[in-house]
Amino acid sequence: METLYTGAIHGFPQPGGGIANGVSTGIASSFDQDGVLSLIVVLGGSLSLVALVFAFITYSLFSDLRSLAGTTLMNLLAALFMVQLFFIVGAGGVQDSELCISLGLSLQYLRVSVVCWLAAMCHHLYATVASLPRRDDPPTYLKYSLFAWGAPLISLALATFLQSRESHDFWNVADLTPFNCWFLGDAATIYAYGCPIILLLLTCTYYIVKAAIVARYTYSMQLDVKQREKMKRRQRLQLMLFLKVSIIIAFVAGCGMASRTLKIPFLWAVFCTCHSLQGSAVALSVACNCRVLKVYARKSHKQSEHQITKSSSSMQLLAPVPDPV
């Protein structure tokens, strides 16, 4: 049965058409014979795209949310948006081999970039809780950008090198179309995708744990009970938000690595379903919670009030001293 999406849009031949063989044919025929999995990817991914756009606009329109924490979050949302979009384009298979390879390279780069931005966010969370100096300076955002957009290039170069050595015909897309043009082989998946992702997630865990320890020590030193409970709720909300986003991204990445290396059809179906919905889950976590938005807004308000107080005190120092009567 040839569906509209797999046949008319992508022109993806059905199993038995000769484009895939062996394990790839088994995976394709098991879960994408009637285009069900492609339909799940398209519908879930489209929903995630709308949710990510809503979250990005929310943090873009309100100036109170455009702090360094909000800006790093916007970059993560942008990278996740591109991942969802490219994954939808590759759903069901792509006829053009060059387009399929380009999608595979882009997905490899952006998937690592998403976790890099998550690590940058966790580092900034720890810096904020620990009250480290110069944590919100423009050079800090520049360092985060160089790390999160530059480090994935190393992973991409390593993946391309390993894939070219593992496969003699690097541009053969026969084994790529059942995997939505994800080009990686076993060695490239383990060493160029799995190892960097695990290392970055361990870094995120390290900074979240350190932030939790420092936060508990900070609010325990408060003598005022109301202020202590207020700080406790606010910092617990931040930690749970980062932990939730980290778990979502880690689970999807783990399913992807397991499905690509083990080549189990069920794992690939779970990965496609979770991958399509992760954008919605992340966007709902960071944009549809009023308490989360208040955390970002309060921080900006406190900084602006501090700047106003500082400027007014400076103006008082510049004002001439009145003559005594």
N, C-alpha and C positions, 0 to 999 in steps of 0.2 A: 504494500500500500504506500503510495507516494503522496505525502502531504504537500500542502501549499508552500510551507516554509522550506522543507528540505528539497522540494522539487523545483518550484517556480523561482524562489528567491535565490537559494544557494546552488541549485542544480546538483544536489548531493545524490549520487547513485545509490540505489538500495543494495543491500547485501546480495551478492551474486552478480553485481555489475562489474566487478573486477577491480575496483579502486582499492579495496582493502583486502588483506588476506591474513590467515593465521589467527593470532590472538586478537589483532585489531578488528578483524571481521567478526569474531565472536562477541567482542564487546559491543560493536555497533549493532549487530543483529539482536543481541539480548535486550538492550535497553533503548535503542533508537530506531527500531524497526518501523514503528508507526509514528515516529516523530514526537513521542511523549516527552522524552527527556529534553529535546530541543524546545518544546513548548514550555516546559517548566523553566528552562534557562531564560527564555525570552520574556515570559510573564513576570517571573521573580526578579530578573535583572531590570526590567522596565520599572517595576515598582521601586526597586532600590535606587535607580537613577533619579526618579522623582523625589524620593526622600532625601537623597544626598544634595540635590539642588535646593530643596527647601532648607536644609540645615546650613548650607553654604550661604544662601541669601540671608538667613537669620543672623549669622555672624558678620555678614558684610554690611548690612543696612544700619545696625545699631552701633554707634561709636563706642558705647560703653563696653561692648564685647570685643573690640579690636585691640586687645592687649597682646603681649607676646604669646601668652597661652592660647588666646583665641586665634592668633595668626598661624601658629603651628598647627592648631586643630584644623583650620581652613585648608592648609596644605595637605594634611592627611585626607581630608574629605575629597580634595581635588584628585589626588592620586588614586583613591579608592573609586572615584567616579570613572576615571579612565580605565581602570581594571574591569569594572562592570561593563563598560561600553565595548571594549575590545573582546571581552568574553562572549557577549551577545553576537557580535559580528561573526565570530568564528563558530557559533553554534550550528551544528548540522553539517559542517564541512564547507570549505571554500574551493571553488574550481581553480582559481588562479594560484599557482604555486608560490609566486613571489609575494602575493598578498598574504598567503598563509604563513610563510616564513617571517614576514614583517610583523604579523600579529603575535607569533611565538616569541620573537625577540622583545617586542614591546611588553607583553605580559610578564616575561621574566624580569625585565627592568622595573616595571611598576609594582609588581608584587613585593619585591625586596624593598622598594622605596617606601611602600606603605608601612612596613615594619620599622624602617629607619626613622620615619617621622614619629611613630609611636615611641621609639626609644628616646627621641629628642623631647617629646612631651613628658615622658616620665622623668627625665633628667631635670627639666624645668620645674616639675612638681616638687622634686626633692629640693631644688635650689630655693623655691618659694617657701616651703615649709621650714627649711633650715635658715632662711633669711640671709642667704649668701649675697655679698655685695655684687653690684653690676649684673644682676641676673636678668634685668629687663632692658639693658642697653642695646642699641642697634647692632653693635658687633656680635652680640650673642645670637641674634637672629641670622646674621650672615654666616656664622659658624654652623648653626643648625642647617641652613640651606645647603652649604657646601657638603656637609656630611650626608644629609638625606637625599639630595639629588646627585651627588657625586659618587658616593660609595657603591650604589647599585651598578655603576658602570664597570667596576672591577668584577663583580659577580657575573655580569653579562659577558664580559670578555672571557672569563674563566669557563662559563657555560658553553660559549661558542667554540672555544679551543677543545674542551673535552668531547663535545658532540662531534666535532670534525674528526677527531681521532677514533671515536667509538664507531661512527658510521662512515663508510666509504662514500656513500651517496648522500651528502649532507642535505641536498635540495630535494630529496625524495619526500613527497608529502603523503605517500600512501598510508603511512603509519601515524600521520598527524591529524587527519580529519576526524577520526573517532574521538580524539582528545581535544577538540575545538582548537586545533592548530597549536597546541602546546608542544614545542619542538623537542623538549629535553628527553634524553635517554636516561638509562639507569645511573651511570657515573655522574653525568651532569646534574641530575636531580638530587643525588645525595651530596655531592661536594660543592656544587655551585648554587644550589637552592636550599637544601635541607640544613647543611652546616651553618651558613650565614643566618638563616632564620632562627635556628636554635640559639645561636650565640646572641643575637639581638633580643630574643625573648628572655633569655637569662639576664641580660643587661636590664631590661624593663623590670623584671622581678626584683633584681638587686636594688634598683632605685625606689621601687614601690615599698619594699620592706624597710629600707633606710628612712624613707619619708614617714612611714607608719611609726617607727621607733621615735624619731625626732618629734613628730606631732604629739604622740602620747606624753613625751617628756615635757613638751611646751605647755599643753593645756593643763597638765597636772601641777604646774608651778603657779597657776593662777589662783589667787586667794578668793576672788569674787566667784560665788557659785554660779550665778547667771552667766557671767562672762565665760567661765570654764565650760559650762554645758553648751553655750553657743559655739565656741571654738571647736568643741568636740564633735558636734553635729556637722559643722561645716567641713572640717578636715576628714571626717569619716565619709562624707558624701563624695569628696574629691577622690579619696582612695578607692572607694567602691566603684566609682565611675571608671577610673583608669584600669582597675582590675577587671571590670566587666568587658571593656573594649579589648583588653589584652587577651582574655579568654576566648572571645569571639574570633579574633584574628588568628590566634594560635590553633584553635580547633579546625578552622578552615584550611590553614596551611598544612596541618598534620594530615588531614584527609587527602589533600592534594598530593602530598609526597607519598603517602601510602598507596594511593590508587595508581599513581604513575609508575612506581617501582614494582609493586606486587601484581599490577594488571588484573585486579579483581573487579568484575563488572559492578557488583553491589557497592563497593567503595567509591567507584567513579560516579555512580548515581547519587550517593550521599554527598560527595564533594560538589557536584554540579548544583544540587538543591541548596546546600548550605552556602556555597559561593554566591548563588543568585540572591540569597536573602541577607547576606552579611551587611550589605550597604544599608538596607532598611533597619537592621538591628542597631548598627552604629549610629545612624542618623537619629533614630528615636531616642537613643541613650543620651545624646549630647544636645539635642535641640528641642525635644518635647517634654522636658522636665524643667518646670519653673524654678525649682531650687537650684538646679545646675546653672541656669542663666543668671540667677541672683548671685551666685558665687563669683562669676566673671564680672558682673556689673558692680558689685560691692567693691571689688578690688580696684576697679577703675575709679569709682567714686572716691575711695579713700586716697588714692594717689592724687586725684585732682584737688581734693580738699587739702591735702598736704602741700601741694604746690601753691594753692591760693594762700594758705597760711604763711608759707615761706616767702612768697612774693610780697604779702602785706607787711611782714616783719622787715623785709628789706627796704620797703618804701618808708617805713617808720624810721629806719636808720638813716636814710637819705634826707628825711625832713629836718629842717633846722630846729634847734632847741629853742623854745619860746623864752623870751627874756623874763627874768623874775620881776614881779611887780613890787 
